Amino acid sequence: MSYLTLNHLEKSFGANHVVKDFNLDIDKGEFVSFLGPSGCGKTTVLRMVAGFEMPSSGSIVIEGQDVTGLRANARNIGMMFQAYALFPNLTVAENVAFGLRVKGVARAERDARVAEMLALIGLPDLGARYPFQLSGGQQQRVALARALAPRPRVLLLDEPLSALDAKVRVSLRNEIRAIQQDLGITTIFVTHDQEEALSISDRIVVMNGGVADQVGTPFEVYNKPSSAFVANFVGTLNLFRGVLEVPASGVVRLGEVLVKLGRAVDRPRGAAVTLALRPEAVHLGRDPAREVTLPARIDQVHFLGSVIRIRVGAAGTQVNLDTFNRPDTPPPPVGSQTEISAAAADFILLEE
């Protein structure tokens, strides 16, 4: 039995149907990210779980208890917002203790819990400071400690890192994941940043137009996208337009080259199809271990230190690929002729 169940959730604001028949089972201690563009419904689902929005229909069940009709303060859920939302007139320790005070926790127990939380977030000596005396990353750590202090059943994170610079974001997201794993708390993380979702999630829910387009592990979502939207939204794709030659075995013609997908394609012979290929699946030059080789022309070369990013023209499209920098091998000159190769199994057939 799942720990948190979202069953046929729907939410409309007037004529605007924001969330449509949303279903999800989350296990205890699981870290699940909702990933999608702005307006896809991910934050609305989070707010329904928190109790800040009531579903138009459907149910929310935590540990076997239907909490759909309960107010937010009766659900025992911790929330960390995009804005820090710290009380500016309270010290760090008082901010962390706020939820415990509301619950009527005794002073001695409250102080011990605050000390525990400040140690957990790596700020044991900053309890007497005020929020304006902290950096952005420190403020977010305090917001996390405040959300965790009352020992919530579920932790909700609504794009908590979007206001931070890139280096702090990477550091803090890793800290959040480490703390979540240490505590074993069931967590939902809302983000539009695919790298964040891929790097710290047990599972990802890719949302589009109010529905869950795909639910899976980061490996599954990235390598086996279930729709063209997921394939394009998660990661970078090289797209090839081809013609289906043999539907029964999935043979596609790209220019003068045949790509044998090795699986049936439910479309008629001669149908136009789109194949996608991740940049890391493309090899510069001919590789005997890869079945597909395409003639190519070097169009752009960008030296990035450890990596050289190359764009080539091949099969009537632009193809991006990365190669590792080797001091004994200079990058190919722009305009030169070459070949690229890839394994047939790495091509993704996109739904039209």
Buried (B, 14 or more C-beta within 10 A) or exposed (E): EBBBBBBEBBBBEEEEBBBBEBEBBBEBBBBBBBBBEEBBBBBBBBBBBBBBBEBBEBBBBBBEEEBBEBEBEEBBBBBBBBEBBBEEEBBBBBBBBBBBEEEEBEEEEBBEBBBBBBEBBEBEEBBEBBBEEBEBBBBBBBBBBBBBBBEBBBBBBBBBBBBBEEEBBBEBBEBBBEBBBEBEBBBBBBBBBBEBBBBBBBBBBBBBBBBBBBBBBBEBBBBEBBBBBBBBBBBEBBBBBBBBBBBEEBBBBBBEBBBBBEEEBEBEEEBEBBBBBBBEBBBBEEBEEBBBBBBBEBBEBEEEEEEBBBBBBBBEBEBBBBBEEEEEEEBBEEEEEBBBBBBBBBBBBBEE
